[in-house]
Amino acid sequence: MKIAVIGAGIVGLASAHALADDGHDVVVIDREGPAAGTSRGNAGWLAHTDIDPIASPKMLRQVPKFLMDPLGPLTIRKEYFFTILPWLARLILASRPGQLDQSIAAITAIQSLAMPAWTKLAKQLGIEQSIHRRGALFAFTDTDLFRRTLPHFKRQERAGISVDYLDASEVRQMEPGLSDAIIGASFFPDAAHVSDPHLITLALYESARARGIDHIKADIVAIETEPNPALLCKDRGPIYADAVVLAAGAWSKPLAAGLGDRVPLDTERGYNISFPGVTRHLNRPVSFQGHGFVSTPLDTGLRIGGAVELGGLKLPPNHDRTRAMYQKALGFFRDLPAFDQGTVWMGHRPSIPDSLPVIGHSRRSRKVVYAFGHGHYGLTQSAATGRIVADLVAERAPPIDLTRFSPQRF
Ligand SMILES: Cc1cc2nc3c(=O)[nH]c(=O)nc-3n(C[C@H](O)[C@H](O)[C@H](O)COP(=O)(O)OP(=O)(O)OC[C@H]3O[C@@H](n4cnc5c(N)ncnc54)[C@H](O)[C@@H]3O)c2cc1C
């Protein structure tokens, strides 16, 4: 079959490989080119050990404190306040106990597929050296917060995820670059990170081209399904295929809506600063708990980033946030390069209020498969999503129950 994949981000490219493995003739379409979207500059964690949805009582408890600080870990741009309200209402509903338990079960299920799928894909493409398996630290500056977070770590342990608890001196031994502000940490030995998210997305693209997967630069404005799938483009004629995969990240909503699927997709904008060539500060990724940002020792340099800004797809970035994050990070490292030596970036997490991606057939036609909305975990879950997409296209049973991922669940 000829399969058209919309989106050359990490999810679209991983799907393209899985479909090519099944013998399909695959074309990847992107309006800009590979790694042009959110997959370009994320934090690079393969965070399969995380099983907490963003919508949780833990997060909601912190919201008032966060919103008091206009440059803090969570903000709503005032121009976007009324637009985001329905999404926020859904987020609150998704954090009710019954819903929350179901979301955790579904996240745990897809996360359990993530590393095996990445391991297989990396081996197949010969890029195993791009995956670093040195674990990750969740560092604390506050004993009370550690005590309150402990039940979450215990839940991870019950899910079979290894966690070690480190005091300040043990953290210092592992990460001499961190300052005395860190009073302890939870260590997830099985977490991993990639060499650089941009480079690994490009590696998937280059290897896709090498195995005969085509690439077309086109801006898709609509998907038609009758009599057969056709992609209508802004500035060229239609592209025809036997089946379509929609993996356009945070920009997928109008294309799904055109097929009758009203998916509550919005974006959590995230910010970071990267210091090219700076590689001595950390050995493994660190999440600074209660401060809303992480740091990753990428092969290309140190990256510090995170935060959630609800501001849609069109507003310009506000890099005062990046500066505020950097200022806070200065207290957590023994030394950091000056802000002006870094490169700033803002990206659009494709986010669904229940923290679960949309993976499933469109309402209108089984010839269209959706794979978007991975929020904070698109890199982590991309290889597993690709395998599931291939199962859906082939009408094979996927390895996990997809009810909670259905585009029609809302
Ligand atoms: C600050 C930050 C840190 C993050 N850290 C992590 C992390 O450590 N680990 C992790 O797992 N995840 C992380 N994420 C999330 C992760 O980056 C995303 O979930 C993931 O990149 C989404 O990939 P995607 O392929 O779905 O979308 P994208 O990478 O955005 O790709 C979508 C592509 O579709 C194309 N496109 C859109 N519309 C059209 C159209 N109409 N026609 C043609 N092409 C179109 C775009 O040009 C783009 O190339 C982070 C995100 C941010 C913002």
PDBQT file of the ligand as one rigid body, heavy atoms in Angstrom, charges set to zero:
ROOT
HETATM    1  C1  LIG A 501      10.554  22.314  26.200  1.00  0.00    +0.000 C 
HETATM    2  C2  LIG A 501      10.130  20.919  25.794  1.00  0.00    +0.000 A 
HETATM    3  C3  LIG A 501      10.793  19.822  26.330  1.00  0.00    +0.000 A 
HETATM    4  C4  LIG A 501      10.401  18.530  25.995  1.00  0.00    +0.000 A 
HETATM    5  N1  LIG A 501      11.110  17.487  26.483  1.00  0.00    +0.000 NA
HETATM    6  C5  LIG A 501      10.765  16.209  26.136  1.00  0.00    +0.000 A 
HETATM    7  C6  LIG A 501      11.541  15.110  26.597  1.00  0.00    +0.000 A 
HETATM    8  O1  LIG A 501      12.544  15.275  27.281  1.00  0.00    +0.000 OA
HETATM    9  N2  LIG A 501      11.135  13.848  26.260  1.00  0.00    +0.000 N 
HETATM   10  C7  LIG A 501      10.019  13.630  25.496  1.00  0.00    +0.000 A 
HETATM   11  O2  LIG A 501       9.689  12.460  25.270  1.00  0.00    +0.000 OA
HETATM   12  N3  LIG A 501       9.300  14.664  24.992  1.00  0.00    +0.000 NA
HETATM   13  C8  LIG A 501       9.648  15.941  25.294  1.00  0.00    +0.000 A 
HETATM   14  N4  LIG A 501       8.936  17.001  24.821  1.00  0.00    +0.000 N 
HETATM   15  C9  LIG A 501       7.757  16.727  23.974  1.00  0.00    +0.000 C 
HETATM   16  C10 LIG A 501       8.150  16.356  22.557  1.00  0.00    +0.000 C 
HETATM   17  O3  LIG A 501       9.083  17.274  22.048  1.00  0.00    +0.000 OA
HETATM   18  C11 LIG A 501       6.916  16.322  21.658  1.00  0.00    +0.000 C 
HETATM   19  O4  LIG A 501       5.889  15.547  22.255  1.00  0.00    +0.000 OA
HETATM   20  C12 LIG A 501       7.265  15.713  20.307  1.00  0.00    +0.000 C 
HETATM   21  O5  LIG A 501       8.354  16.387  19.719  1.00  0.00    +0.000 OA
HETATM   22  C13 LIG A 501       6.080  15.747  19.349  1.00  0.00    +0.000 C 
HETATM   23  O6  LIG A 501       6.522  15.177  18.146  1.00  0.00    +0.000 OA
HETATM   24  P1  LIG A 501       5.600  15.166  16.878  1.00  0.00    +0.000 P 
HETATM   25  O7  LIG A 501       6.311  14.414  15.822  1.00  0.00    +0.000 OA
HETATM   26  O8  LIG A 501       4.225  14.725  17.262  1.00  0.00    +0.000 OA
HETATM   27  O9  LIG A 501       5.422  16.720  16.497  1.00  0.00    +0.000 OA
HETATM   28  P2  LIG A 501       6.450  17.752  15.835  1.00  0.00    +0.000 P 
HETATM   29  O10 LIG A 501       7.849  17.437  16.133  1.00  0.00    +0.000 OA
HETATM   30  O11 LIG A 501       5.962  19.119  16.185  1.00  0.00    +0.000 OA
HETATM   31  O12 LIG A 501       6.264  17.498  14.291  1.00  0.00    +0.000 OA
HETATM   32  C14 LIG A 501       5.102  17.871  13.606  1.00  0.00    +0.000 C 
HETATM   33  C15 LIG A 501       5.498  18.182  12.157  1.00  0.00    +0.000 C 
HETATM   34  O13 LIG A 501       4.306  18.375  11.397  1.00  0.00    +0.000 OA
HETATM   35  C16 LIG A 501       4.543  19.395  10.466  1.00  0.00    +0.000 C 
HETATM   36  N5  LIG A 501       3.229  19.937  10.100  1.00  0.00    +0.000 N 
HETATM   37  C17 LIG A 501       2.339  20.526  10.923  1.00  0.00    +0.000 A 
HETATM   38  N6  LIG A 501       1.231  20.859  10.247  1.00  0.00    +0.000 NA
HETATM   39  C18 LIG A 501       1.421  20.468   8.963  1.00  0.00    +0.000 A 
HETATM   40  C19 LIG A 501       0.618  20.556   7.777  1.00  0.00    +0.000 A 
HETATM   41  N7  LIG A 501      -0.601  21.089   7.791  1.00  0.00    +0.000 N 
HETATM   42  N8  LIG A 501       1.134  20.060   6.632  1.00  0.00    +0.000 NA
HETATM   43  C20 LIG A 501       2.373  19.508   6.607  1.00  0.00    +0.000 A 
HETATM   44  N9  LIG A 501       3.169  19.413   7.697  1.00  0.00    +0.000 NA
HETATM   45  C21 LIG A 501       2.694  19.884   8.862  1.00  0.00    +0.000 A 
HETATM   46  C22 LIG A 501       5.426  20.395  11.201  1.00  0.00    +0.000 C 
HETATM   47  O14 LIG A 501       6.156  21.190  10.276  1.00  0.00    +0.000 OA
HETATM   48  C23 LIG A 501       6.308  19.474  12.028  1.00  0.00    +0.000 C 
HETATM   49  O15 LIG A 501       7.526  19.179  11.371  1.00  0.00    +0.000 OA
HETATM   50  C24 LIG A 501       9.300  18.317  25.121  1.00  0.00    +0.000 A 
HETATM   51  C25 LIG A 501       8.651  19.422  24.556  1.00  0.00    +0.000 A 
HETATM   52  C26 LIG A 501       9.070  20.719  24.872  1.00  0.00    +0.000 A 
HETATM   53  C27 LIG A 501       8.367  21.878  24.243  1.00  0.00    +0.000 C 
ENDROOT
TORSDOF 0
